[in-house]
Structures are given as structure tokens and as C-alpha cells.
Amino acid sequence: MVMVLSSLFESVDVGSIRVKNRIVMPPITTNYASMSGEVSDLLIRHYVERARGGVGMIIVEACSVHRYGRAFYCQLGAFNDGFKPGLARLANAIKSYNVAVFLQLFHAGRQTTSAISGAQPIAPSPIPCKTIRETPREMTLEDIEEIENSFTNAAYRAKTCGFDGVEIHGAHGYLISEFLSPYTNRRTDGYGGSLENRARFALEIVERIREKCGFSFTVGFRINGSDFIDGGLTIDESIKIAKMLEDVGVNIIHVSAGMYESREYIVQPMYFPRGLLIPLAERIKKEVSIPVIAVGRINDPKLAEDIVYHKRVDMVAMGRALIADPELPRKAFEGRLNDVRKCIACIDGCVGRLVYGFQVKCSVNPLKGLEGFINIEKTVKPKKALVIGAGPAGLEAARMLALRGHEVLVIDRNSDIGGALRLALKFKFKSELGELIDWYRIQLKNLNVKVLTGIEADEKYILSIKPDVVILASGSKPLTLSIPGSQFMYVVDDVLTGKIEVKDDVIIIGGGLIGCELAIHLASQGLKVTIVEAQDDIARDTPIQNKMALLKLLKEANVKIVLKAKPIEARNNCLIVEVDGNKEILKANSVILSIGRLKEDWLWWSLKNRVCELHIIGDAVNPGKIIDAVTDGFRIGITI
């Protein structure tokens, strides 16, 4: 066995426990708990899968300490003894793999709604969250006493259930974070004003937990290195708070960032660089003597090793990375780095779903949320399978078919595999999609899947192969717009393939995700760009974290946005639109359409009733996102 990442797999002492390596599964809400907050079998399987994969520490997702403290409908609870049997079962299941397990203690504060929590939200001050828009009730001293007791009692329950420790959630704009931040704390009593007063609530919680649970019980604290909002908590104040926390007995600091008004920093999208928050954690580590965890877009074991090797922090949290590949630690330990399926930071599959009350899944890991339900078994009737199209749907279908024992041939008309993913690589901020393409390339090679590129598969060619089963993953093409002057308009694919030369004064018709990304891409080349959108908002088809990041990037790039605008005619040097019943002429030397995609399913109609077994998947059925394509490919591959 070759261990190439030695620093990452050194043990570390955290309080009274020894953790076998430096990789942490951070607390990510999954919505796998029951509506009443009970531990479910799926939740246990989710964590066991990561424990089995070799992670050193698991911090179980946010667990509400008060009956009115939750932020999600299906959020874990620990606010009475009725939760103890499930929590004990969860802790024991994780610890059976020699993994340290913590429970994160949580109260939503103002970042919830009365519909979710069951009561009017509470906060240090009656300042509504701009994304929730429900005014919280200002906490009385009696409220503060009650909530401090709730945290203390929940910590004691965690201890009696077998957890090695707890992490107090003092970040992301939730209740404790609201006390710490001057942005949300405007109190004039002993819990507001000075930094010492704003930290009092957090410090008293730690002291009470220490008194009830003893000093042998490990206590962690998650803090914002920065709120990333004007008037919010800064790294200089966070350093001082971290020192105070160490003084009252906190054993480990977990440094994150952001609040709901800056939630793109809570879960960073692909538009942000890897390891964005590491400098914040690094600064805190220099000022405390207890271990520090860094988090934020650390999806590559080599990056994690570099962080630990250079002693920038003590441990690295790899949440979405472990959702994408629960075996990441073991693969990294064994030197199988090319076998790691990396998170692409799209947010579509995981936390982007939580806003809608859905359970966490993953765009690149189709087994996420199905742990324990599906076993990939060899077929008793191997078939000769032909997959047409090497985009994400076709690649995943080919992988699953090969794993099942079928003989698989993949054909694609392009010069290389990847399909729509390869086009997206033209955007600098989507370069990591290339790693997903390479991962599929390696997997198919290892499974002896034959891949032929540069071949336009027609009916005659397909029938000549005499396949037992054909899977059409032929993708989609851009939609066009039928208005006068359509000859002056191009589509996104024309730009990304280099078919046209884009001239200055660009108008992009369509303000969805792709239109916004294209605008940023072209503006980065020094072009003047305008987005024309028929709706009253842009980027409506992507998670809020992506949208918030995109809006900032568009503003920085000076991209003009025209809303509620209906294109009515394109000309050689302008686009005529209708806004509120009035015609406007917008200067344009290049007009590019980004209004959606149309399925390419013509082969289905040609082959129907001509082959023994025919399936159609991915964009060829319904143009969507990576998660839709990969899920579709997995589904068909597992059923044949």
C-alpha cells in the first residue's frame, strides 16, 4: 500500500480524543430526519457510508436544541429525551468504524419562519433577515436563560448517547452568530454593544456545557471568520472571540463564513476558487493553541494535504467532496487519486435542494440518498449495449452497464467525450468540469468500455453493429427565436465552439444561468454586454448561492440588465425590444440567444421498432442539468 498524502493521515488530538486523520465530514443538513426531528435509517446510512470511507471525524448535521429552533422541516432534534434512542443508534453506528463523532448544536434564531419553527422567530434584536422577511421577537433575559439551558441539556444528551463531543453552531447568521455580529445585534444591555458583551451569550453556553458535561467531554465551536457583509463580523473580531472561546474551554475551532444575506460564502459555488476561506482559518490558527478546522471548496485531496502539510490549519472539512465520493479518504490514503470523483460545486444536487424542502442528493453521485437501497449486481444475461452520445447521461449509463457486466460501446460525433460538459469548459469558472470528464474517461477505460469519437451514428451504422440494446443519449440543441431579422442572431453553442466571432456591444437574449455565465465570460474579454430578459428577474433557474454570486460578478463586469423586455426584431446593428408596451432600440453588433434547449430525439423515431431494445435518456428526453443527466444514465444502467 502506498500512502502519498502523509500529513493528511496523521492523527491529531482534539480535547480528550485522538482522531485518526485530518479529514472532517462537516455538518451538512440533509433533510433525512423525520418531520419530528427523529433519526431515520437513511440518515444513519448516509453517515455510515462516509465513516466506512475512512473519514477521521464526522460532525453530525445541525441538531435543534429547542422545539422552536429549527430552520428546516426535517431537521434533527435533541430538545427532549425522546430523541436519545435514535441519536445513540447514530453515534454507535458511526463509532463502529473508529471515527470520532460530534453532534452540532443549533438554534436558527431569525433565519427561519414561524411556519417552519412553529413560533415567531427570536433574535438578539428585532431585525428581519432580508431573505426571510419575518421580523423576529427580541429576546428577553428569560429567553436567553432558557436557550442557554437548551444548549446545555442537548449537549448532555449527546454525551449520554455516546457522542465524543459537540460542536456549537456559532456561524452562518443563526442565533449565536446573531449575538456575535454587530450587523444583527443592536442590544444595549449586557449582551450587546461591545465585543465582550456580544460574545457573552456564546461564552455562557460553553461554560454551562462545561459545568454539566465536565472537561473530559470535547466541545467545538463553529465561527464565522467573516460575515462578508457591511457592518458584520470581521476576521479581527473573530480572532478575539476565538481566544475568548479557548479561555472558557473550547477544544477546537471550525472557521466558516457568511449568513443568509451573504449565503454564497456559506456554501461557495464554482465561481469561487477552491479553498476560499482558508486564509480566515489560518489567521485564527496563528492566535490560538487549540486545533482549527478549515472549510470551503476543499474538494481535492492534494489541496487538503497541502493545507495540512504547511500547517495552515490542523484539519480540513470536505463536506460536499464526501457527498460526491464517500470513499475519498480511503482512495487518497491508497494513492488512488485519479479514482476520486470530485465535487463540481454546482450546488444543484445538494444544499440547493434544501430551500425547497427536498432531501440532499448529488449531481455526480447518483447513489446519494439511495445508500442501502441499491446494490450494483452483475447481470445474469450480459448484453451487447450501444450508447449513442458521450455526455454525462451517456457516460454514466455506459459506466453502470459495464459494472453490471454488459459489453458496452460508446459512440459520439464529437472529437472527444463530455458532450455539453466540454462546451461549458470554455467558461474559466467551470474548468473543474474537465476533472469529471477525466474521471469518466478513467472509469470507462478500467471497465474495458470501448469509446469511438468523431462518428456520426445514423440508422445504417447502428444496425450494422447489431446491438442487443441501444441507449440514445444524443443530447439537445439551442432553441432559436422566430422574429424578423433572425439571420442576425446566433446561439450560445456558436460562441462556445468558436463558430462566430463575437463583436463588441453584445446582447444576450435570455437571463437564465447560461445567459448570465456567458455574459460574465464575454465581459471578461473586455466586451460591453447587455442581458435582455423577458421575466422580472434573472438566474431564476439556479440555487440562490449561485444566483447571489452571479449577480455580484455581473455587477463587477458592468453587464447591463434589461428586464421585462420582449425582443421583437433584430437588425444588423441593433435589437428592438418592447418594455412595458414601449419600443426600445438597443445597440448590438452581436445578438446571442440563450433561451433554453430542444431535445435531439430524431434517432429514436428512426430506430423505433428496428432494434430489440431501445432507450432514450438525458437531454434527448428532457433538457436539464447535470444531476438530471447523470441520474437518468444511472437509472437506465442499473435496470438493464
Buried (B, 14 or more C-beta within 10 A) or exposed (E): EEEBBEBBBBEBEBBEBEBBBBBBBBBBBBBBBBEEBBBBEBBBBBBBBBBBBBBBBBBBBBBBBBBBBBBBBBBBBBBEEEBBEBBBBBBBBBBEBEBBBBBBBBBBBBBBBEEBBEEBBBBBBBBEBEBBEBBBEBBEEEBBEEBBBBBBBBBBBBBEBBBBBBBBBBBBBBBBBBBBBBBBBEBEEEBBBEBEBBBBBBBBBBBBBBEBBEEEBBBBBBBBBBBBBEEBBBBEBBBEBBBBBBEBBBBBBBBBBBBBBBBBBBBBBBBBEBBBBBBBBBBBBEBBEBBBBBBBBBBBBEBBBBBBEEEBBBBBBBBBBBBBBBBBBBBBBBBBBEBBBBBBBBBBBBBBBBEEEEBBBBBBBBBBBBBEEEEEEEEEEEBBBBBBBBBBBBBBBBBBBBBBBBBBBBBBBBEEBBBBBBBBBBBEBBEBBBBBBBBBBEBBEEBEBEBEBEEEBEBEEBBEEEBBBBBBBBBBBBBEBEBEBEEBBBBBBBBBEEEEEBEBBBBBBBBBBBBBBBBBBBBBEEBBBBBBBBEEEBBEBBBBBBBBBBBEBBEEBEBEBBBBBBBBBBEEEBBBBBBEEEEBEBEBBBBBBBBBBEBBBEBBEBBEEEBEEBBBBBBBBEBBBBBBBBBBBBBBBBEB
